Amino acid sequence: MPNRAIRKFMALSLEEQILNGASLTAFVCVFFPWVGGEWLGGKVITYSGLGFFTSFIGLTVLLLHVYILLITIIPLTQGSSIVKKKNRDLVRLLVALLASLLTIAIWSVLTKFTFEFSRLQIHFGLYGTLIGSVICTLYSFLLYKEGNRSSVREMFHQEEPRAPSHQPPLSPQPEDHGMYR
């Protein structure tokens, strides 16, 4: 069963693989440390995306990436798709854009917070979430534009009139040279 799922995933286009890989990376990085260091009073702390005062936004980013992954995984496992195929690229673009914007919002809040408390610092989990979200957004935009391009091509594509199948040429009528006398 896992081999079949891996084969189906590898059969996807390269853009789909990168998009889902970036979304999976951002999903996993939510569980890694986002902020840590020495708190007031000398206590050493480390918080993941689900454990600091930005945990609600971290949970939202996590659920958005789960949704992006489910849009691809459910049809691969013979389930009915969550989103219609014609809207799939647009929905993924909007969800990935929202995840990226929320990650940037978290980044700005934690950066301001670490400036106020100089012994705190941002850790690699937030970097991974940000990079995964941005790559996911870029590739979903690429797939959205590619889908628009192919739909426009289909709209304006006209079939060339086909020549009839090869028929032998009509035999010419013999000329009557007697009529010009």
MOPE-V758906 format. One record per residue. N is the residue number from 1. PHI is phi as a letter, one per 20 degrees, with the letter a starting at -180 (* if undefined). OMEGA is omega in whole degrees, -180 to 180 (none if undefined). D_FIRST is the distance of its C-alpha to the first C-alpha in Angstrom with 2 decimals. Layout:
N:PHI:OMEGA:D_FIRST / N:PHI:OMEGA:D_FIRST
This chain:
1:*:179:0.00 / 2:f:179:3.84 / 3:f:179:5.43 / 4:f:179:5.23 / 5:f:178:6.42 / 6:f:178:8.75 / 7:f:178:9.96 / 8:f:178:10.78 / 9:f:180:12.48 / 10:f:178:14.33 / 11:f:177:15.47 / 12:f:177:17.36 / 13:f:-179:21.00 / 14:f:180:22.25 / 15:f:178:24.06 / 16:f:180:21.04 / 17:f:-180:19.21 / 18:f:179:22.41 / 19:g:-179:23.01 / 20:f:175:19.70 / 21:f:178:20.02 / 22:f:178:23.57 / 23:f:177:22.70 / 24:f:177:20.16 / 25:f:179:22.95 / 26:f:178:25.49 / 27:f:-178:23.37 / 28:f:-177:22.99 / 29:f:175:26.65 / 30:f:-179:27.89 / 31:e:178:27.23 / 32:e:-179:29.17 / 33:f:178:32.98 / 34:d:-178:34.84 / 35:b:179:38.39 / 36:a:-180:40.14 / 37:q:-178:43.33 / 38:e:-179:46.48 / 39:e:177:47.35 / 40:g:-180:50.88 / 41:n:176:52.35 / 42:n:180:50.42 / 43:f:179:47.15 / 44:e:-178:44.09 / 45:c:172:41.30 / 46:b:-179:37.87 / 47:c:174:36.07 / 48:e:179:32.66 / 49:f:-179:32.19 / 50:d:-173:31.97 / 51:c:-178:34.94 / 52:d:-178:38.09 / 53:f:173:40.32 / 54:e:-174:38.05 / 55:f:180:35.11 / 56:f:178:35.23 / 57:f:176:34.82 / 58:f:177:32.11 / 59:f:178:30.19 / 60:f:177:30.77 / 61:f:178:29.44 / 62:g:-179:26.31 / 63:f:177:25.77 / 64:f:179:26.56 / 65:f:173:23.88 / 66:f:179:21.32 / 67:f:178:22.52 / 68:f:180:22.24 / 69:f:-180:18.61 / 70:f:178:17.87 / 71:f:179:19.70 / 72:e:-172:17.08 / 73:f:-176:13.82 / 74:f:177:14.59 / 75:f:178:15.21 / 76:f:-180:12.05 / 77:e:177:10.10 / 78:m:176:12.68 / 79:e:177:15.06 / 80:f:-174:18.73 / 81:f:180:19.94 / 82:f:-176:22.19 / 83:c:177:24.71 / 84:f:-175:25.97 / 85:g:-179:25.07 / 86:f:-180:28.75 / 87:d:-173:29.09 / 88:g:-177:25.84 / 89:f:178:27.47 / 90:f:-180:30.58 / 91:f:179:28.84 / 92:f:178:26.76 / 93:f:-179:30.04 / 94:f:-180:31.96 / 95:f:179:29.44 / 96:f:177:29.08 / 97:f:177:32.86 / 98:f:178:33.40 / 99:f:179:31.11 / 100:f:180:33.07 / 101:f:177:36.37 / 102:f:178:35.61 / 103:f:177:34.55 / 104:f:177:37.82 / 105:f:177:39.70 / 106:f:180:38.31 / 107:g:-178:39.21 / 108:f:179:42.77 / 109:f:-179:43.24 / 110:f:176:42.05 / 111:f:177:44.13 / 112:f:-179:47.20 / 113:f:-179:46.48 / 114:f:174:46.17 / 115:f:179:49.44 / 116:f:178:51.18 / 117:d:-169:49.87 / 118:f:-179:50.16 / 119:e:175:48.29 / 120:e:179:45.02 / 121:b:178:42.66 / 122:e:-178:39.52 / 123:d:-171:36.48 / 124:f:-180:33.51 / 125:f:178:31.17 / 126:f:175:33.32 / 127:f:-180:33.48 / 128:f:178:29.70 / 129:f:180:29.45 / 130:f:-179:32.27 / 131:f:178:30.98 / 132:f:180:27.45 / 133:f:-179:29.07 / 134:f:178:31.54 / 135:f:177:29.09 / 136:f:179:26.89 / 137:f:-178:30.13 / 138:f:-179:31.25 / 139:f:174:28.12 / 140:f:174:27.93 / 141:f:178:31.61 / 142:f:179:30.94 / 143:f:178:28.36 / 144:f:180:30.80 / 145:f:177:33.65 / 146:f:177:31.72 / 147:f:177:30.89 / 148:f:-179:34.58 / 149:f:-180:35.69 / 150:f:178:33.69 / 151:f:176:34.94 / 152:f:178:38.49 / 153:f:178:38.12 / 154:f:-178:37.03 / 155:f:-175:39.98 / 156:e:180:42.56 / 157:f:177:41.20 / 158:c:177:43.53 / 159:f:174:43.16 / 160:f:177:45.82 / 161:f:-177:48.07 / 162:e:175:47.33 / 163:f:178:50.23 / 164:f:-179:50.88 / 165:g:-174:49.73 / 166:f:177:52.14 / 167:d:178:55.31 / 168:f:-180:58.34 / 169:f:178:61.12 / 170:f:179:63.89 / 171:f:-178:66.85 / 172:f:176:69.74 / 173:f:177:72.89 / 174:f:-179:75.77 / 175:f:176:78.26 / 176:d:-176:81.62 / 177:e:-177:84.11 / 178:f:-177:87.03 / 179:f:-179:86.62 / 180:e:-178:87.72 / 181:e:none:91.10
